Amino acid sequence: MIYSYCATYFVNLENNKYQDSYEKSYVYKLFIFKFVNTNMSLFYTAFNDKDFNSLYYLILGMAITKAVMILIMKNLKKIGIYWWKKK
């Protein structure tokens, strides 16, 4: 949520002339923010730590965490839709 606010703020500073260029700039900035945030620990391990065994466990842990988050979000979405329809 913070990344989208930051990206919106920076894109608004650019004062784009067309909506198309505004959206392209917004998507680009959001992608960069999320890419850096997601892969920061990998960059640190690869370039500073030099312990490749921990890199294996780090990647495995990130994959498991992402899979669990996807599972949780899908179930929350189903519960939310069921609750909304029941009302």
C-alpha positions, 0 to 999 in steps of 0.5 A: 500500500505504501508503494502505491502511494509513493508511486502515485506521488512521484508520478503526479510530480511528473505532470504527464500530459496524457493518461496513457503516459501517466499509467505507463509511468505508474506501472513502471514505478510500482514494478521497480518498488515491488521488485526491489522490495521482494528481492532485497534479501537475495541481492544482499545474500548474493553480493555481501553474504557469499554463503550460498547454502543460506541462499538456497534456504532463503529462496526456499523460504521465500517460495513457501511464504509466497505459496502460503500467502497465495493460499490464504488470499484465495481462501479469504477471497472465497470467504469474503464473497460467500459472506457478501452473497449471504448478506 
